Amino acid sequence: MLDQFFDWEAIIKDIAKRPYITLGFSAFVLLIPLAATSTRAMMRRLGRRWGQLHRLSYLIAVLGVLGVVHYLWLVKADYQQPAIYAVIVAILLGMRAWWWRAGPAMAAPK
């Protein structure tokens, strides 16, 4: 928005031209409430709903993956940067899936 100097028509055209920006920015904005509620105080305050809220991170990760895929289609030549993003997302989701499958055996002792 700042590079367009709040020219809303130009911003909308830019979004239509590069939807991967919209996907990535949407994922970023949706992660803000998750970051804000990740403290111990917020976990206690939200109780059971904290887990429900944080399960949304998987849907948000899908938005991020879609943005990376669209970015890959867009660049067509230099795949290095979008590939790095794709690898980071894949590693993080893979680690989470591995920990989930390991179950209570991987849980930290209390």
Biopython code that builds the backbone (N, CA, C, O; Angstrom):
import numpy as np
from Bio.PDB.StructureBuilder import StructureBuilder

atoms = [
    (1, "MET", "N", (0.819, -1.185, 0.000)),
    (1, "MET", "CA", (0.000, 0.000, 0.000)),
    (1, "MET", "C", (0.866, 1.253, 0.000)),
    (1, "MET", "O", (0.530, 2.247, -0.643)),
    (2, "LEU", "N", (1.975, 1.201, 0.718)),
    (2, "LEU", "CA", (2.817, 2.389, 0.793)),
    (2, "LEU", "C", (3.504, 2.678, -0.536)),
    (2, "LEU", "O", (3.684, 3.839, -0.903)),
    (3, "ASP", "N", (3.891, 1.619, -1.266)),
    (3, "ASP", "CA", (4.555, 1.861, -2.545)),
    (3, "ASP", "C", (3.584, 2.406, -3.591)),
    (3, "ASP", "O", (4.009, 2.988, -4.590)),
    (4, "GLN", "N", (2.288, 2.221, -3.366)),
    (4, "GLN", "CA", (1.263, 2.747, -4.269)),
    (4, "GLN", "C", (0.705, 4.081, -3.760)),
    (4, "GLN", "O", (-0.185, 4.656, -4.388)),
    (5, "PHE", "N", (1.214, 4.571, -2.641)),
    (5, "PHE", "CA", (0.775, 5.830, -2.037)),
    (5, "PHE", "C", (-0.744, 5.872, -1.835)),
    (5, "PHE", "O", (-1.396, 6.883, -2.095)),
    (6, "PHE", "N", (-1.284, 4.742, -1.363)),
    (6, "PHE", "CA", (-2.705, 4.594, -1.050)),
    (6, "PHE", "C", (-3.614, 4.878, -2.247)),
    (6, "PHE", "O", (-4.751, 5.321, -2.086)),
    (7, "ASP", "N", (-3.099, 4.617, -3.441)),
    (7, "ASP", "CA", (-3.910, 4.703, -4.663)),
    (7, "ASP", "C", (-4.658, 3.377, -4.770)),
    (7, "ASP", "O", (-4.133, 2.395, -5.295)),
    (8, "TRP", "N", (-5.898, 3.364, -4.263)),
    (8, "TRP", "CA", (-6.643, 2.116, -4.116)),
    (8, "TRP", "C", (-6.878, 1.416, -5.452)),
    (8, "TRP", "O", (-6.881, 0.187, -5.511)),
    (9, "GLU", "N", (-7.071, 2.166, -6.500)),
    (9, "GLU", "CA", (-7.269, 1.556, -7.810)),
    (9, "GLU", "C", (-6.003, 0.804, -8.251)),
    (9, "GLU", "O", (-6.076, -0.306, -8.777)),
    (10, "ALA", "N", (-4.854, 1.428, -8.026)),
    (10, "ALA", "CA", (-3.581, 0.778, -8.372)),
    (10, "ALA", "C", (-3.337, -0.446, -7.486)),
    (10, "ALA", "O", (-2.810, -1.457, -7.949)),
    (11, "ILE", "N", (-3.719, -0.350, -6.233)),
    (11, "ILE", "CA", (-3.542, -1.471, -5.312)),
    (11, "ILE", "C", (-4.391, -2.654, -5.758)),
    (11, "ILE", "O", (-3.913, -3.788, -5.778)),
    (12, "ILE", "N", (-5.639, -2.401, -6.113)),
    (12, "ILE", "CA", (-6.533, -3.479, -6.559)),
    (12, "ILE", "C", (-6.015, -4.103, -7.851)),
    (12, "ILE", "O", (-6.078, -5.322, -8.014)),
    (13, "LYS", "N", (-5.504, -3.286, -8.768)),
    (13, "LYS", "CA", (-4.925, -3.817, -10.003)),
    (13, "LYS", "C", (-3.700, -4.679, -9.697)),
    (13, "LYS", "O", (-3.493, -5.724, -10.315)),
    (14, "ASP", "N", (-2.895, -4.227, -8.738)),
    (14, "ASP", "CA", (-1.698, -4.972, -8.352)),
    (14, "ASP", "C", (-2.074, -6.318, -7.745)),
    (14, "ASP", "O", (-1.426, -7.328, -8.019)),
    (15, "ILE", "N", (-3.115, -6.335, -6.924)),
    (15, "ILE", "CA", (-3.584, -7.581, -6.313)),
    (15, "ILE", "C", (-4.087, -8.532, -7.386)),
    (15, "ILE", "O", (-3.810, -9.730, -7.333)),
    (16, "ALA", "N", (-4.821, -8.013, -8.354)),
    (16, "ALA", "CA", (-5.337, -8.856, -9.434)),
    (16, "ALA", "C", (-4.193, -9.405, -10.282)),
    (16, "ALA", "O", (-4.252, -10.535, -10.767)),
    (17, "LYS", "N", (-3.166, -8.601, -10.452)),
    (17, "LYS", "CA", (-2.031, -9.014, -11.273)),
    (17, "LYS", "C", (-1.151, -10.030, -10.561)),
    (17, "LYS", "O", (-0.597, -10.924, -11.201)),
    (18, "ARG", "N", (-1.015, -9.904, -9.240)),
    (18, "ARG", "CA", (-0.136, -10.788, -8.467)),
    (18, "ARG", "C", (-0.868, -11.336, -7.243)),
    (18, "ARG", "O", (-0.646, -10.863, -6.129)),
    (19, "PRO", "N", (-1.740, -12.330, -7.438)),
    (19, "PRO", "CA", (-2.508, -12.851, -6.306)),
    (19, "PRO", "C", (-1.652, -13.551, -5.254)),
    (19, "PRO", "O", (-2.107, -13.730, -4.125)),
    (20, "TYR", "N", (-0.418, -13.955, -5.594)),
    (20, "TYR", "CA", (0.426, -14.587, -4.581)),
    (20, "TYR", "C", (0.740, -13.607, -3.456)),
    (20, "TYR", "O", (0.946, -14.017, -2.313)),
    (21, "ILE", "N", (0.777, -12.307, -3.777)),
    (21, "ILE", "CA", (0.994, -11.307, -2.741)),
    (21, "ILE", "C", (-0.184, -11.311, -1.772)),
    (21, "ILE", "O", (0.000, -11.237, -0.557)),
    (22, "THR", "N", (-1.387, -11.398, -2.317)),
    (22, "THR", "CA", (-2.583, -11.426, -1.487)),
    (22, "THR", "C", (-2.591, -12.655, -0.591)),
    (22, "THR", "O", (-2.911, -12.555, 0.594)),
    (23, "LEU", "N", (-2.240, -13.820, -1.146)),
    (23, "LEU", "CA", (-2.205, -15.044, -0.344)),
    (23, "LEU", "C", (-1.177, -14.932, 0.775)),
    (23, "LEU", "O", (-1.463, -15.249, 1.930)),
    (24, "GLY", "N", (0.004, -14.483, 0.426)),
    (24, "GLY", "CA", (1.061, -14.356, 1.429)),
    (24, "GLY", "C", (0.725, -13.341, 2.500)),
    (24, "GLY", "O", (0.932, -13.592, 3.687)),
    (25, "PHE", "N", (0.208, -12.196, 2.090)),
    (25, "PHE", "CA", (-0.147, -11.163, 3.061)),
    (25, "PHE", "C", (-1.309, -11.611, 3.941)),
    (25, "PHE", "O", (-1.333, -11.325, 5.138)),
    (26, "SER", "N", (-2.276, -12.316, 3.344)),
    (26, "SER", "CA", (-3.395, -12.844, 4.132)),
    (26, "SER", "C", (-2.886, -13.816, 5.190)),
    (26, "SER", "O", (-3.319, -13.769, 6.342)),
    (27, "ALA", "N", (-1.978, -14.687, 4.805)),
    (27, "ALA", "CA", (-1.405, -15.640, 5.763)),
    (27, "ALA", "C", (-0.687, -14.882, 6.878)),
    (27, "ALA", "O", (-0.828, -15.229, 8.051)),
    (28, "PHE", "N", (0.075, -13.857, 6.524)),
    (28, "PHE", "CA", (0.790, -13.060, 7.520)),
    (28, "PHE", "C", (-0.168, -12.395, 8.495)),
    (28, "PHE", "O", (0.033, -12.456, 9.707)),
    (29, "VAL", "N", (-1.211, -11.759, 7.968)),
    (29, "VAL", "CA", (-2.185, -11.063, 8.822)),
    (29, "VAL", "C", (-2.905, -12.058, 9.732)),
    (29, "VAL", "O", (-3.170, -11.755, 10.895)),
    (30, "LEU", "N", (-3.222, -13.242, 9.208)),
    (30, "LEU", "CA", (-3.905, -14.246, 10.019)),
    (30, "LEU", "C", (-2.999, -14.836, 11.095)),
    (30, "LEU", "O", (-3.495, -15.367, 12.089)),
    (31, "LEU", "N", (-1.696, -14.755, 10.918)),
    (31, "LEU", "CA", (-0.770, -15.250, 11.936)),
    (31, "LEU", "C", (-0.603, -14.280, 13.103)),
    (31, "LEU", "O", (-0.162, -14.684, 14.179)),
    (32, "ILE", "N", (-0.943, -13.026, 12.911)),
    (32, "ILE", "CA", (-0.780, -12.030, 13.976)),
    (32, "ILE", "C", (-1.569, -12.392, 15.236)),
    (32, "ILE", "O", (-1.001, -12.339, 16.326)),
    (33, "PRO", "N", (-2.872, -12.764, 15.137)),
    (33, "PRO", "CA", (-3.580, -13.154, 16.365)),
    (33, "PRO", "C", (-2.973, -14.398, 17.017)),
    (33, "PRO", "O", (-3.016, -14.535, 18.239)),
    (34, "LEU", "N", (-2.414, -15.294, 16.222)),
    (34, "LEU", "CA", (-1.785, -16.478, 16.794)),
    (34, "LEU", "C", (-0.540, -16.088, 17.585)),
    (34, "LEU", "O", (-0.293, -16.623, 18.666)),
    (35, "ALA", "N", (0.236, -15.164, 17.049)),
    (35, "ALA", "CA", (1.425, -14.697, 17.759)),
    (35, "ALA", "C", (1.031, -13.949, 19.036)),
    (35, "ALA", "O", (1.677, -14.094, 20.074)),
    (36, "ALA", "N", (-0.024, -13.157, 18.947)),
    (36, "ALA", "CA", (-0.462, -12.378, 20.102)),
    (36, "ALA", "C", (-1.009, -13.254, 21.224)),
    (36, "ALA", "O", (-1.002, -12.842, 22.385)),
    (37, "THR", "N", (-1.480, -14.444, 20.900)),
    (37, "THR", "CA", (-2.067, -15.329, 21.919)),
    (37, "THR", "C", (-1.145, -16.487, 22.283)),
    (37, "THR", "O", (-1.598, -17.486, 22.842)),
    (38, "SER", "N", (0.129, -16.364, 21.975)),
    (38, "SER", "CA", (1.053, -17.461, 22.251)),
    (38, "SER", "C", (1.755, -17.357, 23.599)),
    (38, "SER", "O", (2.576, -18.213, 23.927)),
    (39, "THR", "N", (1.459, -16.353, 24.368)),
    (39, "THR", "CA", (2.089, -16.240, 25.684)),
    (39, "THR", "C", (1.379, -17.153, 26.686)),
    (39, "THR", "O", (0.230, -17.544, 26.479)),
    (40, "ARG", "N", (2.055, -17.475, 27.738)),
    (40, "ARG", "CA", (1.448, -18.337, 28.771)),
    (40, "ARG", "C", (0.208, -17.690, 29.373)),
    (40, "ARG", "O", (-0.779, -18.370, 29.652)),
    (41, "ALA", "N", (0.259, -16.390, 29.571)),
    (41, "ALA", "CA", (-0.890, -15.684, 30.146)),
    (41, "ALA", "C", (-2.114, -15.818, 29.234)),
    (41, "ALA", "O", (-3.223, -16.063, 29.708)),
    (42, "MET", "N", (-1.908, -15.658, 27.942)),
    (42, "MET", "CA", (-3.031, -15.791, 27.009)),
    (42, "MET", "C", (-3.504, -17.234, 26.922)),
    (42, "MET", "O", (-4.698, -17.483, 26.755)),
    (43, "MET", "N", (-2.590, -18.183, 27.032)),
    (43, "MET", "CA", (-2.988, -19.596, 27.015)),
    (43, "MET", "C", (-3.908, -19.886, 28.194)),
    (43, "MET", "O", (-4.930, -20.554, 28.038)),
    (44, "ARG", "N", (-3.544, -19.382, 29.379)),
    (44, "ARG", "CA", (-4.393, -19.587, 30.565)),
    (44, "ARG", "C", (-5.719, -18.867, 30.396)),
    (44, "ARG", "O", (-6.775, -19.403, 30.733)),
    (45, "ARG", "N", (-5.659, -17.665, 29.879)),
    (45, "ARG", "CA", (-6.866, -16.866, 29.740)),
    (45, "ARG", "C", (-7.860, -17.479, 28.750)),
    (45, "ARG", "O", (-9.068, -17.463, 28.989)),
    (46, "LEU", "N", (-7.353, -18.017, 27.643)),
    (46, "LEU", "CA", (-8.224, -18.598, 26.622)),
    (46, "LEU", "C", (-8.631, -20.031, 26.937)),
    (46, "LEU", "O", (-9.648, -20.515, 26.442)),
    (47, "GLY", "N", (-7.852, -20.695, 27.747)),
    (47, "GLY", "CA", (-8.182, -22.074, 28.124)),
    (47, "GLY", "C", (-8.239, -22.995, 26.920)),
    (47, "GLY", "O", (-7.323, -23.022, 26.098)),
    (48, "ARG", "N", (-9.328, -23.752, 26.824)),
    (48, "ARG", "CA", (-9.512, -24.713, 25.742)),
    (48, "ARG", "C", (-9.559, -24.056, 24.373)),
    (48, "ARG", "O", (-9.144, -24.650, 23.377)),
    (49, "ARG", "N", (-10.057, -22.851, 24.326)),
    (49, "ARG", "CA", (-10.183, -22.150, 23.040)),
    (49, "ARG", "C", (-8.833, -21.797, 22.427)),
    (49, "ARG", "O", (-8.739, -21.551, 21.225)),
    (50, "TRP", "N", (-7.790, -21.773, 23.252)),
    (50, "TRP", "CA", (-6.459, -21.484, 22.725)),
    (50, "TRP", "C", (-6.058, -22.549, 21.708)),
    (50, "TRP", "O", (-5.549, -22.227, 20.635)),
    (51, "GLY", "N", (-6.283, -23.795, 22.041)),
    (51, "GLY", "CA", (-5.947, -24.888, 21.121)),
    (51, "GLY", "C", (-6.746, -24.819, 19.840)),
    (51, "GLY", "O", (-6.217, -25.062, 18.755)),
    (52, "GLN", "N", (-8.018, -24.488, 19.960)),
    (52, "GLN", "CA", (-8.860, -24.353, 18.767)),
    (52, "GLN", "C", (-8.339, -23.236, 17.868)),
    (52, "GLN", "O", (-8.268, -23.390, 16.648)),
    (53, "LEU", "N", (-7.980, -22.125, 18.476)),
    (53, "LEU", "CA", (-7.460, -20.998, 17.707)),
    (53, "LEU", "C", (-6.153, -21.380, 17.015)),
    (53, "LEU", "O", (-5.955, -21.053, 15.844)),
    (54, "HIS", "N", (-5.280, -22.053, 17.711)),
    (54, "HIS", "CA", (-3.967, -22.371, 17.151)),
    (54, "HIS", "C", (-3.996, -23.510, 16.134)),
    (54, "HIS", "O", (-3.033, -23.694, 15.389)),
    (55, "ARG", "N", (-5.067, -24.260, 16.093)),
    (55, "ARG", "CA", (-5.203, -25.248, 15.013)),
    (55, "ARG", "C", (-5.416, -24.562, 13.662)),
    (55, "ARG", "O", (-5.193, -25.166, 12.613)),
    (56, "LEU", "N", (-5.838, -23.326, 13.693)),
    (56, "LEU", "CA", (-5.998, -22.561, 12.451)),
    (56, "LEU", "C", (-4.659, -22.337, 11.748)),
    (56, "LEU", "O", (-4.627, -22.031, 10.556)),
    (57, "SER", "N", (-3.568, -22.488, 12.474)),
    (57, "SER", "CA", (-2.259, -22.267, 11.857)),
    (57, "SER", "C", (-2.028, -23.223, 10.696)),
    (57, "SER", "O", (-1.298, -22.885, 9.764)),
    (58, "TYR", "N", (-2.634, -24.412, 10.728)),
    (58, "TYR", "CA", (-2.464, -25.350, 9.621)),
    (58, "TYR", "C", (-3.175, -24.838, 8.364)),
    (58, "TYR", "O", (-2.655, -24.970, 7.257)),
    (59, "LEU", "N", (-4.343, -24.266, 8.537)),
    (59, "LEU", "CA", (-5.040, -23.673, 7.390)),
    (59, "LEU", "C", (-4.268, -22.474, 6.848)),
    (59, "LEU", "O", (-4.195, -22.257, 5.639)),
    (60, "ILE", "N", (-3.702, -21.711, 7.758)),
    (60, "ILE", "CA", (-2.916, -20.556, 7.343)),
    (60, "ILE", "C", (-1.669, -21.022, 6.590)),
    (60, "ILE", "O", (-1.257, -20.385, 5.621)),
    (61, "ALA", "N", (-1.074, -22.120, 7.028)),
    (61, "ALA", "CA", (0.094, -22.667, 6.326)),
    (61, "ALA", "C", (-0.277, -23.077, 4.906)),
    (61, "ALA", "O", (0.525, -22.923, 3.984)),
    (62, "VAL", "N", (-1.480, -23.595, 4.727)),
    (62, "VAL", "CA", (-1.943, -23.954, 3.380)),
    (62, "VAL", "C", (-2.008, -22.700, 2.506)),
    (62, "VAL", "O", (-1.622, -22.744, 1.338)),
    (63, "LEU", "N", (-2.492, -21.583, 3.058)),
    (63, "LEU", "CA", (-2.491, -20.318, 2.307)),
    (63, "LEU", "C", (-1.067, -19.948, 1.897)),
    (63, "LEU", "O", (-0.822, -19.530, 0.766)),
    (64, "GLY", "N", (-0.142, -20.107, 2.829)),
    (64, "GLY", "CA", (1.253, -19.813, 2.529)),
    (64, "GLY", "C", (1.800, -20.703, 1.429)),
    (64, "GLY", "O", (2.531, -20.235, 0.555)),
    (65, "VAL", "N", (1.450, -21.994, 1.463)),
    (65, "VAL", "CA", (1.902, -22.932, 0.435)),
    (65, "VAL", "C", (1.315, -22.542, -0.919)),
    (65, "VAL", "O", (2.013, -22.577, -1.932)),
    (66, "LEU", "N", (0.043, -22.173, -0.938)),
    (66, "LEU", "CA", (-0.569, -21.738, -2.190)),
    (66, "LEU", "C", (0.128, -20.494, -2.744)),
    (66, "LEU", "O", (0.314, -20.363, -3.954)),
    (67, "GLY", "N", (0.502, -19.602, -1.863)),
    (67, "GLY", "CA", (1.247, -18.425, -2.286)),
    (67, "GLY", "C", (2.597, -18.789, -2.879)),
    (67, "GLY", "O", (3.016, -18.207, -3.880)),
    (68, "VAL", "N", (3.281, -19.749, -2.266)),
    (68, "VAL", "CA", (4.578, -20.196, -2.775)),
    (68, "VAL", "C", (4.414, -20.848, -4.141)),
    (68, "VAL", "O", (5.202, -20.591, -5.050)),
    (69, "VAL", "N", (3.392, -21.694, -4.293)),
    (69, "VAL", "CA", (3.150, -22.362, -5.579)),
    (69, "VAL", "C", (2.864, -21.324, -6.664)),
    (69, "VAL", "O", (3.386, -21.417, -7.775)),
    (70, "HIS", "N", (2.049, -20.354, -6.340)),
    (70, "HIS", "CA", (1.751, -19.318, -7.330)),
    (70, "HIS", "C", (3.012, -18.518, -7.660)),
    (70, "HIS", "O", (3.226, -18.143, -8.813)),
    (71, "TYR", "N", (3.825, -18.262, -6.673)),
    (71, "TYR", "CA", (5.084, -17.548, -6.882)),
    (71, "TYR", "C", (5.996, -18.350, -7.817)),
    (71, "TYR", "O", (6.648, -17.780, -8.692)),
    (72, "LEU", "N", (6.038, -19.655, -7.631)),
    (72, "LEU", "CA", (6.833, -20.516, -8.512)),
    (72, "LEU", "C", (6.340, -20.411, -9.954)),
    (72, "LEU", "O", (7.148, -20.327, -10.879)),
    (73, "TRP", "N", (5.047, -20.416, -10.150)),
    (73, "TRP", "CA", (4.485, -20.280, -11.502)),
    (73, "TRP", "C", (4.851, -18.931, -12.099)),
    (73, "TRP", "O", (5.101, -18.817, -13.299)),
    (74, "LEU", "N", (4.880, -17.923, -11.259)),
    (74, "LEU", "CA", (5.123, -16.573, -11.739)),
    (74, "LEU", "C", (6.563, -16.376, -12.212)),
    (74, "LEU", "O", (6.790, -15.810, -13.282)),
    (75, "VAL", "N", (7.530, -16.837, -11.429)),
    (75, "VAL", "CA", (8.926, -16.526, -11.755)),
    (75, "VAL", "C", (9.409, -17.266, -12.992)),
    (75, "VAL", "O", (10.175, -16.703, -13.774)),
    (76, "LYS", "N", (8.996, -18.482, -13.192)),
    (76, "LYS", "CA", (9.272, -19.279, -14.386)),
    (76, "LYS", "C", (10.754, -19.474, -14.685)),
    (76, "LYS", "O", (11.083, -20.348, -15.486)),
    (77, "ALA", "N", (11.639, -18.732, -14.104)),
    (77, "ALA", "CA", (13.059, -18.868, -14.433)),
    (77, "ALA", "C", (13.909, -19.100, -13.185)),
    (77, "ALA", "O", (14.622, -20.099, -13.094)),
    (78, "ASP", "N", (13.835, -18.196, -12.242)),
    (78, "ASP", "CA", (14.666, -18.287, -11.038)),
    (78, "ASP", "C", (13.830, -18.840, -9.886)),
    (78, "ASP", "O", (13.097, -18.113, -9.216)),
    (79, "TYR", "N", (13.965, -20.161, -9.677)),
    (79, "TYR", "CA", (13.164, -20.839, -8.664)),
    (79, "TYR", "C", (13.788, -20.807, -7.277)),
    (79, "TYR", "O", (13.191, -21.326, -6.334)),
    (80, "GLN", "N", (14.956, -20.221, -7.121)),
    (80, "GLN", "CA", (15.686, -20.322, -5.861)),
    (80, "GLN", "C", (14.915, -19.745, -4.668)),
    (80, "GLN", "O", (14.726, -20.440, -3.669)),
    (81, "GLN", "N", (14.475, -18.510, -4.754)),
    (81, "GLN", "CA", (13.803, -17.884, -3.614)),
    (81, "GLN", "C", (12.471, -18.560, -3.279)),
    (81, "GLN", "O", (12.255, -18.878, -2.110)),
    (82, "PRO", "N", (11.563, -18.800, -4.239)),
    (82, "PRO", "CA", (10.325, -19.484, -3.858)),
    (82, "PRO", "C", (10.580, -20.908, -3.376)),
    (82, "PRO", "O", (9.835, -21.419, -2.540)),
    (83, "ALA", "N", (11.615, -21.550, -3.890)),
    (83, "ALA", "CA", (11.936, -22.905, -3.432)),
    (83, "ALA", "C", (12.381, -22.893, -1.971)),
    (83, "ALA", "O", (12.060, -23.807, -1.212)),
    (84, "ILE", "N", (13.114, -21.863, -1.586)),
    (84, "ILE", "CA", (13.534, -21.732, -0.179)),
    (84, "ILE", "C", (12.307, -21.608, 0.721)),
    (84, "ILE", "O", (12.236, -22.249, 1.769)),
    (85, "TYR", "N", (11.338, -20.780, 0.310)),
    (85, "TYR", "CA", (10.098, -20.631, 1.085)),
    (85, "TYR", "C", (9.351, -21.964, 1.176)),
    (85, "TYR", "O", (8.855, -22.338, 2.239)),
    (86, "ALA", "N", (9.280, -22.662, 0.063)),
    (86, "ALA", "CA", (8.570, -23.946, 0.041)),
    (86, "ALA", "C", (9.252, -24.955, 0.960)),
    (86, "ALA", "O", (8.574, -25.699, 1.668)),
    (87, "VAL", "N", (10.565, -24.988, 0.959)),
    (87, "VAL", "CA", (11.309, -25.924, 1.809)),
    (87, "VAL", "C", (11.100, -25.591, 3.284)),
    (87, "VAL", "O", (10.925, -26.493, 4.103)),
    (88, "ILE", "N", (11.118, -24.310, 3.626)),
    (88, "ILE", "CA", (10.905, -23.909, 5.025)),
    (88, "ILE", "C", (9.524, -24.349, 5.508)),
    (88, "ILE", "O", (9.397, -24.918, 6.592)),
    (89, "VAL", "N", (8.501, -24.089, 4.714)),
    (89, "VAL", "CA", (7.137, -24.489, 5.095)),
    (89, "VAL", "C", (7.040, -26.004, 5.196)),
    (89, "VAL", "O", (6.433, -26.522, 6.133)),
    (90, "ALA", "N", (7.629, -26.720, 4.246)),
    (90, "ALA", "CA", (7.577, -28.185, 4.261)),
    (90, "ALA", "C", (8.288, -28.747, 5.488)),
    (90, "ALA", "O", (7.796, -29.690, 6.108)),
    (91, "ILE", "N", (9.424, -28.185, 5.840)),
    (91, "ILE", "CA", (10.164, -28.656, 7.024)),
    (91, "ILE", "C", (9.344, -28.423, 8.285)),
    (91, "ILE", "O", (9.216, -29.319, 9.119)),
    (92, "LEU", "N", (8.790, -27.223, 8.426)),
    (92, "LEU", "CA", (8.013, -26.914, 9.631)),
    (92, "LEU", "C", (6.774, -27.800, 9.751)),
    (92, "LEU", "O", (6.486, -28.315, 10.831)),
    (93, "LEU", "N", (6.048, -27.980, 8.664)),
    (93, "LEU", "CA", (4.867, -28.843, 8.711)),
    (93, "LEU", "C", (5.261, -30.306, 8.900)),
    (93, "LEU", "O", (4.567, -31.056, 9.586)),
    (94, "GLY", "N", (6.365, -30.706, 8.294)),
    (94, "GLY", "CA", (6.852, -32.082, 8.476)),
    (94, "GLY", "C", (7.251, -32.360, 9.911)),
    (94, "GLY", "O", (6.950, -33.427, 10.448)),
    (95, "MET", "N", (7.930, -31.402, 10.540)),
    (95, "MET", "CA", (8.307, -31.568, 11.951)),
    (95, "MET", "C", (7.064, -31.694, 12.819)),
    (95, "MET", "O", (7.008, -32.522, 13.729)),
    (96, "ARG", "N", (6.070, -30.865, 12.529)),
    (96, "ARG", "CA", (4.839, -30.911, 13.318)),
    (96, "ARG", "C", (4.122, -32.259, 13.140)),
    (96, "ARG", "O", (3.622, -32.837, 14.106)),
    (97, "ALA", "N", (4.080, -32.749, 11.896)),
    (97, "ALA", "CA", (3.445, -34.048, 11.640)),
    (97, "ALA", "C", (4.207, -35.165, 12.352)),
    (97, "ALA", "O", (3.598, -36.093, 12.885)),
    (98, "TRP", "N", (5.525, -35.076, 12.362)),
    (98, "TRP", "CA", (6.328, -36.106, 13.038)),
    (98, "TRP", "C", (6.063, -36.097, 14.543)),
    (98, "TRP", "O", (5.884, -37.152, 15.152)),
    (99, "TRP", "N", (6.038, -34.896, 15.144)),
    (99, "TRP", "CA", (5.753, -34.791, 16.574)),
    (99, "TRP", "C", (4.338, -35.263, 16.894)),
    (99, "TRP", "O", (4.112, -35.884, 17.933)),
    (100, "TRP", "N", (3.395, -34.975, 16.018)),
    (100, "TRP", "CA", (2.016, -35.399, 16.239)),
    (100, "TRP", "C", (1.921, -36.916, 16.209)),
    (100, "TRP", "O", (1.236, -37.510, 17.042)),
    (101, "ARG", "N", (2.604, -37.552, 15.253)),
    (101, "ARG", "CA", (2.562, -39.018, 15.143)),
    (101, "ARG", "C", (3.291, -39.684, 16.302)),
    (101, "ARG", "O", (2.908, -40.770, 16.739)),
    (102, "ALA", "N", (4.343, -39.036, 16.802)),
    (102, "ALA", "CA", (5.090, -39.607, 17.917)),
    (102, "ALA", "C", (4.242, -39.597, 19.189)),
    (102, "ALA", "O", (4.422, -40.434, 20.073)),
    (103, "GLY", "N", (3.329, -38.654, 19.268)),
    (103, "GLY", "CA", (2.370, -38.602, 20.363)),
    (103, "GLY", "C", (2.999, -38.334, 21.717)),
    (103, "GLY", "O", (3.974, -37.591, 21.834)),
    (104, "PRO", "N", (2.420, -38.959, 22.745)),
    (104, "PRO", "CA", (2.847, -38.689, 24.117)),
    (104, "PRO", "C", (4.288, -39.113, 24.383)),
    (104, "PRO", "O", (4.912, -38.614, 25.320)),
    (105, "ALA", "N", (4.819, -40.013, 23.585)),
    (105, "ALA", "CA", (6.204, -40.449, 23.805)),
    (105, "ALA", "C", (7.178, -39.278, 23.644)),
    (105, "ALA", "O", (8.243, -39.268, 24.260)),
    (106, "MET", "N", (6.819, -38.304, 22.826)),
    (106, "MET", "CA", (7.689, -37.149, 22.592)),
    (106, "MET", "C", (7.379, -35.993, 23.531)),
    (106, "MET", "O", (8.091, -34.988, 23.528)),
    (107, "ALA", "N", (6.347, -36.116, 24.320)),
    (107, "ALA", "CA", (5.958, -35.013, 25.206)),
    (107, "ALA", "C", (7.048, -34.732, 26.215)),
    (107, "ALA", "O", (7.699, -35.648, 26.718)),
    (108, "ALA", "N", (7.238, -33.472, 26.504)),
    (108, "ALA", "CA", (8.251, -33.074, 27.486)),
    (108, "ALA", "C", (7.805, -33.502, 28.876)),
    (108, "ALA", "O", (6.626, -33.384, 29.208)),
    (109, "PRO", "N", (8.726, -33.996, 29.691)),
    (109, "PRO", "CA", (8.355, -34.366, 31.063)),
    (109, "PRO", "C", (7.954, -33.137, 31.863)),
    (109, "PRO", "O", (8.501, -32.051, 31.670)),
    (110, "LYS", "N", (6.995, -33.316, 32.759)),
    (110, "LYS", "CA", (6.501, -32.183, 33.565)),
    (110, "LYS", "C", (7.092, -32.206, 34.938)),
    (110, "LYS", "O", (6.793, -31.333, 35.754)),
]
sb = StructureBuilder()
sb.init_structure("model")
sb.init_model(0)
sb.init_chain("A")
sb.init_seg("    ")
for serial, (resi, resn, name, xyz) in enumerate(atoms, 1):
    if name == "N":
        sb.init_residue(resn, " ", resi, " ")
    sb.init_atom(name, np.array(xyz, "f"), 0.0, 1.0, " ", f" {name:<3s}", serial, name[0])
structure = sb.get_structure()
